[in-house]
Amino acid sequence: MTENTKPKYKIFNRDMMKCLAIFIMFWGHLIGWAVQYKYGDVKAYYTLPMWEYIVIYTSLFCPPVMFFFIADGYKYTHDRKKYAKRLLIFACITQPFDLLCCQKFSGWWHTNVIFTLFFGLLAIMAWESRYKLWQRILLVILCDGMTLLIRSDWMAFGVLFILFLHIFREKPKARCIAYMILMCLHFLPNLFSLGKVPTDRLIIQIAVMMLMFILAYLCMTVFYNGRKGKHPTLAKWFFYGFYPLHYLIIWIVAVAISS
């Protein structure tokens, strides 16, 4: 199927998907991190008005979109090594801004999601290498383990999402099953908090997070047309720059409301 014959419901190009994802992410992060920065405890979420509580978890629409585009980027990038290097550089640039927002409640030994994206890309590169199967599996485990070691966002699961989205790229049913299994494994253990936090809020939290993951999957597999935006180079650097910038904006707002 050529670009000119894509179904009409394929309405989102790459930049539109990324803009939608970061827009939703920004407002969820703004409310969530500002509340945590002010009170120093995620349990403060349970005292928020319901609409604010829900908005916090709608930010979970963004990570699957990031995971999809890392898997997608591996196939279409002209230079995978440069792509990996760029991710690592921007992960390092973002880290001080991440600490501004998160150090107060996550500690110093916590790193941002771009490190997870970096190791996810390395995992794909390892899987597609010419090494023996056991060596490739070992390298993937090493990449996954690094996200645990440095405590990057989505540690362990992020790399697996990225890798399986790549491996099952041409097998939609298997890809969907793998995605849903990982989603359930990540979110359903929150049910162990029953009795420790308000039950209605916990159920809503899990439902919203899973709904966002499902919506993101639908957008990327049904409504995404695979095309670039009109200004791909400008968009690329905007999206890289937005992530540390949004931390800075959130930190300024958090400090302002906490003073």
C-alpha positions in Angstrom: 0.0 0.0 0.0 1.5 3.4 -1.0 1.3 6.6 0.9 -1.3 7.9 -1.6 -3.6 4.9 -1.0 -3.5 4.8 2.7 -7.0 4.5 4.3 -8.6 7.8 5.3 -8.7 6.9 8.9 -4.8 7.0 8.9 -5.0 10.6 10.1 -1.9 11.0 12.3 1.6 11.5 10.9 4.7 11.1 13.1 4.8 14.7 14.3 1.1 14.8 15.1 1.4 11.7 17.2 4.4 13.1 19.1 2.6 16.4 19.7 -0.5 14.7 21.0 1.6 12.5 23.2 3.7 15.3 24.8 0.7 17.6 25.2 -1.1 14.9 27.3 2.1 14.1 29.1 2.8 17.7 30.0 -0.4 18.3 31.9 -0.3 15.0 33.7 3.3 15.6 34.7 2.6 19.2 35.7 -0.1 18.2 38.2 1.5 15.0 39.4 5.0 16.3 40.0 3.9 19.7 41.4 1.8 17.9 44.0 4.7 15.5 44.9 7.1 18.4 45.0 4.8 20.4 47.4 3.9 17.5 49.7 6.8 15.1 49.1 4.5 12.1 49.0 2.6 10.5 46.1 -0.2 9.7 48.6 -1.2 13.4 48.3 -2.8 12.3 44.9 -5.6 10.7 46.8 -6.7 14.1 48.2 -7.0 15.7 44.8 -10.2 16.5 43.0 -11.1 13.5 40.8 -10.5 15.4 37.5 -6.9 16.3 38.6 -6.3 12.7 39.8 -7.4 11.3 36.4 -5.4 13.9 34.4 -2.2 12.8 36.2 -2.6 9.2 34.9 -3.6 10.3 31.4 0.1 11.1 31.0 0.6 7.4 30.5 -0.5 7.9 26.9 3.0 9.2 26.1 5.4 6.3 27.0 3.9 3.7 24.5 4.2 6.3 21.8 7.9 6.8 22.7 8.4 3.1 22.6 6.7 2.7 19.2 8.9 5.4 17.7 12.1 3.9 19.0 11.1 0.6 17.4 10.1 2.5 14.3 13.2 4.6 14.3 15.4 1.6 14.2 14.0 0.6 10.9 14.0 4.0 9.2 17.0 5.9 10.7 19.9 6.3 8.3 22.5 5.8 11.0 21.6 3.7 14.0 24.8 4.4 15.8 24.2 8.2 15.5 20.7 7.6 16.6 21.8 5.8 19.8 24.5 8.5 20.4 21.9 11.2 20.1 19.6 9.5 22.6 22.4 9.1 25.1 23.5 12.7 24.8 20.0 14.0 25.3 19.4 11.6 28.2 22.5 13.2 29.9 21.3 16.7 29.0 17.9 15.9 30.5 19.1 14.4 33.7 19.8 17.6 35.7 16.3 18.8 34.8 14.9 15.4 35.9 16.6 15.8 39.2 15.0 19.2 39.7 11.6 17.7 39.7 12.2 14.2 41.0 15.1 14.2 43.4 12.9 15.3 46.3 10.8 12.1 46.2 12.8 9.7 44.0 16.3 10.3 45.3 19.5 11.0 43.5 19.9 7.6 42.0 17.0 8.0 39.5 17.4 8.6 35.8 15.0 9.8 33.1 13.1 7.8 30.5 15.4 8.8 27.6 18.0 6.4 29.1 15.4 3.7 28.9 14.8 4.5 25.2 18.5 4.4 24.7 18.8 0.9 26.2 15.7 -0.2 24.3 17.4 0.8 21.0 20.6 -1.0 22.0 18.5 -4.1 22.8 17.1 -4.0 19.3 20.6 -3.6 17.8 21.8 -6.5 19.9 18.8 -8.7 18.8 19.5 -7.9 15.2 23.2 -8.5 15.4 25.1 -11.5 14.0 25.9 -13.0 17.4 24.6 -16.4 18.4 21.2 -16.5 19.9 22.3 -17.0 23.5 24.7 -14.1 23.1 22.0 -11.9 21.7 19.6 -12.8 24.6 22.4 -12.1 27.1 23.0 -8.7 25.6 19.2 -7.9 25.7 19.2 -9.0 29.4 22.2 -6.7 30.0 20.4 -3.7 28.4 17.3 -4.5 30.4 19.4 -4.8 33.6 21.0 -1.5 33.1 17.7 0.3 33.4 17.2 -1.4 36.8 20.7 -0.5 37.8 20.3 3.2 37.0 16.6 3.2 38.0 15.5 4.8 34.8 11.8 5.4 34.2 10.0 2.2 33.0 13.0 0.2 34.1 12.9 -3.4 32.7 9.5 -3.0 31.1 10.4 -0.1 28.8 13.1 -2.1 27.0 10.8 -5.1 26.7 8.0 -3.0 25.2 10.4 -1.6 22.6 12.0 -4.9 21.8 8.7 -6.8 21.3 7.2 -4.0 19.3 10.2 -4.4 17.0 10.3 -8.2 16.9 6.6 -8.6 16.2 6.4 -5.6 13.8 5.2 -7.8 10.9 3.0 -10.0 13.1 0.1 -7.7 14.4 -1.7 -10.4 16.5 1.5 -11.5 18.2 2.5 -7.9 18.8 -0.8 -7.0 20.3 -0.7 -10.1 22.6 2.9 -9.3 23.7 1.9 -5.7 24.3 -1.2 -6.5 26.4 0.7 -9.1 28.5 3.4 -6.6 29.3 0.8 -4.0 30.1 -1.0 -6.3 32.5 2.3 -7.4 34.1 3.2 -3.8 34.7 0.0 -2.4 36.0 -2.0 -5.2 37.7 0.5 -5.7 40.6 -0.8 -2.3 41.8 -3.8 -4.3 43.0 -1.6 -5.5 45.9 -2.1 -2.0 47.3 -5.7 -2.7 48.0 -6.5 -1.9 51.6 -3.5 0.4 51.9 -4.9 3.2 49.7 -8.5 4.3 48.9 -10.0 1.4 46.8 -12.0 3.6 44.4 -9.0 5.8 43.6 -6.7 2.7 43.1 -9.2 1.1 40.7 -9.6 4.3 38.7 -5.8 4.8 38.6 -5.2 1.3 37.2 -8.1 1.7 34.7 -7.0 5.0 33.4 -3.4 3.9 33.0 -4.4 0.8 31.1 -6.9 2.7 29.0 -4.1 5.2 28.0 -1.9 2.3 27.0 -4.7 0.8 24.9 -5.5 4.2 23.3 -1.8 4.8 22.4 -1.6 1.3 20.9 -4.7 2.0 18.8 -3.4 5.3 17.6 -0.1 3.9 16.6 -1.4 0.8 14.9 -4.7 2.0 13.4 -4.6 5.8 13.0 -0.8 6.4 12.4 -0.1 6.7 8.7 3.7 6.2 8.9 4.5 9.5 7.3 6.8 12.3 8.6 5.5 15.8 9.3 6.1 18.8 7.1 9.3 19.9 8.9 10.9 16.7 10.1 14.3 18.2 11.1 12.8 21.0 13.0 10.4 18.7 14.7 13.1 16.2 15.7 15.1 18.8 17.6 11.9 20.3 19.1 10.9 17.0 20.6 14.4 16.4 22.0 14.5 19.8 23.5 11.0 19.7 24.9 11.6 17.0 27.3 14.2 18.8 29.5 12.3 22.0 29.0 9.1 20.6 30.3 10.9 19.5 33.5 12.2 23.1 34.0 8.7 24.5 33.5 7.2 22.0 36.0 9.9 22.8 38.5 9.3 26.5 38.3 5.6 26.0 38.8 6.1 23.5 41.6 8.4 25.9 43.5 6.0 28.8 43.0 3.0 26.9 44.4 5.1 25.4 47.3 6.4 28.8 48.5 
